[in-house]
Amino acid sequence: MTRPFATKWAARVALLALAATTIGCDQMSKHFATLHLMGEPRQSFLGDSIRLEYAENQGAFLSLGAGFPPWLRTAVFSFGTAIILAACAVAAVRHRRVNLPVVGLCLILAGGVSNLADRITKGAVVDFLNVGVGGLRTGIFNVADLAIVAGIALLLLQRRRVAPTSDPDGGT
């Protein structure tokens, strides 16, 4: 009888470890980026497919909203983000078992918490990665952003797997 409880407990501990590891990797990588990239020219690797360059982002994804007045940036990107993260936490806790959506929510939470910590302590998020080929490039991002995107991908993957298939013949 204790086996399902122990399994559920172990799964929850694994999720906490995933979140802690994600936050730790993000914060350490931002620390190293600040130490080694701030004030330095962009560094290029693998035929310029990977670039490392220091940037501070006061906005959201791809610097959206960076030009907002400070009070609005704080409201949207600190308080708004905290509300969204709280909703993700509630959704993750309400699941009875650990599955792809819960892992996705865990990654979104970890990345969001790490970026929110930067916003609160520094007023901006440290970004330093850029990938692409030729003129086709991403914006500058960080490890937390990768976790958020991976979490969203897991949520979408699960949604696609459980979406009802349409049968034009009505099942006949």
C-alpha atoms as a printed R data frame, in Angstrom:
    type eleno elety resid chain resno       x      y       z
1   ATOM     1    CA   MET     A     1   0.000  0.000   0.000
2   ATOM     2    CA   THR     A     2   2.887  2.381   0.637
3   ATOM     3    CA   ARG     A     3   4.413  1.783  -2.783
4   ATOM     4    CA   PRO     A     4   2.202  4.242  -4.767
5   ATOM     5    CA   PHE     A     5   2.761  6.902  -2.101
6   ATOM     6    CA   ALA     A     6   6.520  6.326  -2.189
7   ATOM     7    CA   THR     A     7   6.514  6.453  -5.991
8   ATOM     8    CA   LYS     A     8   4.488  9.680  -5.997
9   ATOM     9    CA   TRP     A     9   6.799 11.164  -3.375
10  ATOM    10    CA   ALA     A    10   9.892 10.201  -5.379
11  ATOM    11    CA   ALA     A    11   8.400 11.754  -8.504
12  ATOM    12    CA   ARG     A    12   7.712 15.017  -6.664
13  ATOM    13    CA   VAL     A    13  11.262 15.066  -5.294
14  ATOM    14    CA   ALA     A    14  12.552 14.514  -8.840
15  ATOM    15    CA   LEU     A    15  10.478 17.489 -10.023
16  ATOM    16    CA   LEU     A    16  11.900 19.656  -7.247
17  ATOM    17    CA   ALA     A    17  15.393 18.511  -8.225
18  ATOM    18    CA   LEU     A    18  14.657 19.387 -11.865
19  ATOM    19    CA   ALA     A    19  13.472 22.858 -10.853
20  ATOM    20    CA   ALA     A    20  16.419 23.464  -8.526
21  ATOM    21    CA   THR     A    21  18.913 22.251 -11.146
22  ATOM    22    CA   THR     A    22  17.333 24.431 -13.825
23  ATOM    23    CA   ILE     A    23  17.427 27.515 -11.608
24  ATOM    24    CA   GLY     A    24  20.984 26.741 -10.505
25  ATOM    25    CA   CYS     A    25  22.256 26.234 -14.066
26  ATOM    26    CA   ASP     A    26  20.568 29.417 -15.213
27  ATOM    27    CA   GLN     A    27  21.908 31.534 -12.366
28  ATOM    28    CA   MET     A    28  25.432 30.125 -12.696
29  ATOM    29    CA   SER     A    29  25.494 30.637 -16.460
30  ATOM    30    CA   LYS     A    30  24.294 34.244 -16.004
31  ATOM    31    CA   HIS     A    31  26.986 34.774 -13.367
32  ATOM    32    CA   PHE     A    32  29.687 33.500 -15.725
33  ATOM    33    CA   ALA     A    33  28.248 35.564 -18.589
34  ATOM    34    CA   THR     A    34  28.416 38.657 -16.407
35  ATOM    35    CA   LEU     A    35  32.006 37.903 -15.382
36  ATOM    36    CA   HIS     A    36  33.362 36.928 -18.792
37  ATOM    37    CA   LEU     A    37  31.150 38.564 -21.423
38  ATOM    38    CA   MET     A    38  30.083 41.940 -20.017
39  ATOM    39    CA   GLY     A    39  32.028 44.693 -21.754
40  ATOM    40    CA   GLU     A    40  33.669 42.221 -24.124
41  ATOM    41    CA   PRO     A    41  33.092 41.805 -27.873
42  ATOM    42    CA   ARG     A    42  30.756 39.074 -29.069
43  ATOM    43    CA   GLN     A    43  32.321 35.611 -29.283
44  ATOM    44    CA   SER     A    44  31.470 33.277 -32.148
45  ATOM    45    CA   PHE     A    45  31.677 29.478 -32.307
46  ATOM    46    CA   LEU     A    46  30.988 26.701 -34.829
47  ATOM    47    CA   GLY     A    47  31.107 28.886 -37.908
48  ATOM    48    CA   ASP     A    48  29.091 31.643 -36.197
49  ATOM    49    CA   SER     A    49  26.160 29.307 -35.492
50  ATOM    50    CA   ILE     A    50  26.566 30.026 -31.755
51  ATOM    51    CA   ARG     A    51  27.270 33.498 -30.429
52  ATOM    52    CA   LEU     A    52  27.931 34.532 -26.869
53  ATOM    53    CA   GLU     A    53  27.279 38.166 -26.078
54  ATOM    54    CA   TYR     A    54  26.202 39.912 -22.914
55  ATOM    55    CA   ALA     A    55  22.884 41.730 -22.867
56  ATOM    56    CA   GLU     A    56  20.518 42.977 -20.190
57  ATOM    57    CA   ASN     A    57  16.868 42.667 -21.117
58  ATOM    58    CA   GLN     A    58  14.413 44.936 -19.308
59  ATOM    59    CA   GLY     A    59  11.539 43.630 -21.401
60  ATOM    60    CA   ALA     A    60  10.072 40.222 -22.023
61  ATOM    61    CA   PHE     A    61  10.636 37.735 -24.848
62  ATOM    62    CA   LEU     A    62  12.774 39.394 -27.563
63  ATOM    63    CA   SER     A    63  12.814 42.604 -25.471
64  ATOM    64    CA   LEU     A    64   9.097 43.199 -25.960
65  ATOM    65    CA   GLY     A    65   8.013 45.975 -23.630
66  ATOM    66    CA   ALA     A    66  11.557 47.146 -22.849
67  ATOM    67    CA   GLY     A    67  10.475 50.666 -23.760
68  ATOM    68    CA   PHE     A    68   7.555 50.688 -21.304
69  ATOM    69    CA   PRO     A    69   7.774 53.207 -18.460
70  ATOM    70    CA   PRO     A    70   9.464 51.637 -15.395
71  ATOM    71    CA   TRP     A    71   6.224 51.426 -13.384
72  ATOM    72    CA   LEU     A    72   4.494 49.528 -16.203
73  ATOM    73    CA   ARG     A    73   7.469 47.187 -16.712
74  ATOM    74    CA   THR     A    74   7.386 46.385 -13.001
75  ATOM    75    CA   ALA     A    75   3.646 45.781 -13.049
76  ATOM    76    CA   VAL     A    76   3.668 43.592 -16.137
77  ATOM    77    CA   PHE     A    77   6.988 41.767 -15.876
78  ATOM    78    CA   SER     A    78   7.258 41.339 -12.109
79  ATOM    79    CA   PHE     A    79   3.737 41.205 -10.704
80  ATOM    80    CA   GLY     A    80   2.188 39.793 -13.879
81  ATOM    81    CA   THR     A    81   4.856 37.120 -14.123
82  ATOM    82    CA   ALA     A    82   4.443 36.231 -10.439
83  ATOM    83    CA   ILE     A    83   0.704 35.723 -10.960
84  ATOM    84    CA   ILE     A    84   1.274 33.501 -14.006
85  ATOM    85    CA   LEU     A    85   3.906 31.475 -12.132
86  ATOM    86    CA   ALA     A    86   1.539 31.035  -9.187
87  ATOM    87    CA   ALA     A    87  -1.133 29.733 -11.576
88  ATOM    88    CA   CYS     A    88   1.402 27.295 -13.082
89  ATOM    89    CA   ALA     A    89   2.366 26.096  -9.599
90  ATOM    90    CA   VAL     A    90  -1.274 25.493  -8.669
91  ATOM    91    CA   ALA     A    91  -1.859 23.619 -11.935
92  ATOM    92    CA   ALA     A    92   1.221 21.435 -11.363
93  ATOM    93    CA   VAL     A    93   0.292 20.613  -7.761
94  ATOM    94    CA   ARG     A    94  -3.284 19.731  -8.692
95  ATOM    95    CA   HIS     A    95  -2.151 16.943 -11.031
96  ATOM    96    CA   ARG     A    96  -2.381 13.594  -9.317
97  ATOM    97    CA   ARG     A    97   0.473 12.048 -11.236
98  ATOM    98    CA   VAL     A    98   3.651 13.248 -12.856
99  ATOM    99    CA   ASN     A    99   3.345 13.346 -16.635
100 ATOM   100    CA   LEU     A   100   4.555 15.509 -19.535
101 ATOM   101    CA   PRO     A   101   2.364 18.508 -18.681
102 ATOM   102    CA   VAL     A   102   3.594 18.506 -15.077
103 ATOM   103    CA   VAL     A   103   7.232 18.317 -16.195
104 ATOM   104    CA   GLY     A   104   6.491 21.125 -18.660
105 ATOM   105    CA   LEU     A   105   4.926 23.245 -15.912
106 ATOM   106    CA   CYS     A   106   7.957 22.529 -13.710
107 ATOM   107    CA   LEU     A   107  10.338 23.782 -16.408
108 ATOM   108    CA   ILE     A   108   8.202 26.881 -17.035
109 ATOM   109    CA   LEU     A   109   8.140 27.587 -13.291
110 ATOM   110    CA   ALA     A   110  11.886 27.125 -12.878
111 ATOM   111    CA   GLY     A   111  12.756 29.345 -15.827
112 ATOM   112    CA   GLY     A   112  10.182 31.938 -14.836
113 ATOM   113    CA   VAL     A   113  11.316 32.030 -11.209
114 ATOM   114    CA   SER     A   114  14.952 32.411 -12.228
115 ATOM   115    CA   ASN     A   115  14.214 35.258 -14.640
116 ATOM   116    CA   LEU     A   116  11.877 36.884 -12.103
117 ATOM   117    CA   ALA     A   117  14.653 36.753  -9.491
118 ATOM   118    CA   ASP     A   118  16.904 38.673 -11.910
119 ATOM   119    CA   ARG     A   119  14.191 41.221 -12.572
120 ATOM   120    CA   ILE     A   120  13.615 41.803  -8.868
121 ATOM   121    CA   THR     A   121  17.290 41.921  -7.852
122 ATOM   122    CA   LYS     A   122  18.850 43.578 -10.918
123 ATOM   123    CA   GLY     A   123  15.959 45.264 -12.730
124 ATOM   124    CA   ALA     A   124  16.739 43.272 -15.885
125 ATOM   125    CA   VAL     A   125  17.366 39.727 -17.062
126 ATOM   126    CA   VAL     A   126  20.858 38.725 -18.219
127 ATOM   127    CA   ASP     A   127  20.847 37.154 -21.696
128 ATOM   128    CA   PHE     A   128  23.916 35.859 -23.505
129 ATOM   129    CA   LEU     A   129  23.121 33.152 -26.097
130 ATOM   130    CA   ASN     A   130  22.302 33.607 -29.769
131 ATOM   131    CA   VAL     A   131  22.071 30.810 -32.310
132 ATOM   132    CA   GLY     A   132  21.412 30.673 -36.009
133 ATOM   133    CA   VAL     A   133  22.717 30.229 -39.503
134 ATOM   134    CA   GLY     A   134  23.509 33.213 -41.669
135 ATOM   135    CA   GLY     A   135  20.824 35.856 -41.346
136 ATOM   136    CA   LEU     A   136  18.390 33.443 -39.681
137 ATOM   137    CA   ARG     A   137  19.070 33.955 -35.964
138 ATOM   138    CA   THR     A   138  17.292 33.809 -32.657
139 ATOM   139    CA   GLY     A   139  17.134 36.736 -30.306
140 ATOM   140    CA   ILE     A   140  19.549 36.746 -27.390
141 ATOM   141    CA   PHE     A   141  18.350 34.399 -24.643
142 ATOM   142    CA   ASN     A   142  19.467 32.471 -21.548
143 ATOM   143    CA   VAL     A   143  19.118 29.019 -19.957
144 ATOM   144    CA   ALA     A   144  15.867 29.992 -18.192
145 ATOM   145    CA   ASP     A   145  14.376 30.920 -21.560
146 ATOM   146    CA   LEU     A   146  15.365 27.486 -22.886
147 ATOM   147    CA   ALA     A   147  13.601 25.854 -19.939
148 ATOM   148    CA   ILE     A   148  10.462 27.910 -20.548
149 ATOM   149    CA   VAL     A   149  10.402 27.032 -24.247
150 ATOM   150    CA   ALA     A   150  11.022 23.337 -23.470
151 ATOM   151    CA   GLY     A   151   8.186 23.420 -20.930
152 ATOM   152    CA   ILE     A   152   5.804 24.992 -23.420
153 ATOM   153    CA   ALA     A   153   6.852 22.392 -26.007
154 ATOM   154    CA   LEU     A   154   6.011 19.586 -23.556
155 ATOM   155    CA   LEU     A   155   2.605 21.121 -22.861
156 ATOM   156    CA   LEU     A   156   1.893 21.445 -26.580
157 ATOM   157    CA   LEU     A   157   3.161 17.928 -27.270
158 ATOM   158    CA   GLN     A   158   0.809 16.480 -24.680
159 ATOM   159    CA   ARG     A   159  -2.058 18.597 -25.989
160 ATOM   160    CA   ARG     A   160  -1.432 17.287 -29.483
161 ATOM   161    CA   ARG     A   161  -1.320 13.693 -28.235
162 ATOM   162    CA   VAL     A   162  -4.704 13.926 -26.496
163 ATOM   163    CA   ALA     A   163  -6.477 16.117 -29.049
164 ATOM   164    CA   PRO     A   164  -9.426 14.301 -30.594
165 ATOM   165    CA   THR     A   165  -8.922 13.333 -34.178
166 ATOM   166    CA   SER     A   166 -11.524 14.511 -36.602
167 ATOM   167    CA   ASP     A   167 -13.192 11.875 -38.686
168 ATOM   168    CA   PRO     A   168 -14.853 13.415 -41.752
169 ATOM   169    CA   ASP     A   169 -17.118 10.364 -42.101
170 ATOM   170    CA   GLY     A   170 -18.429 10.712 -38.552
171 ATOM   171    CA   GLY     A   171 -16.898  7.401 -37.511
172 ATOM   172    CA   THR     A   172 -18.738  5.234 -40.059
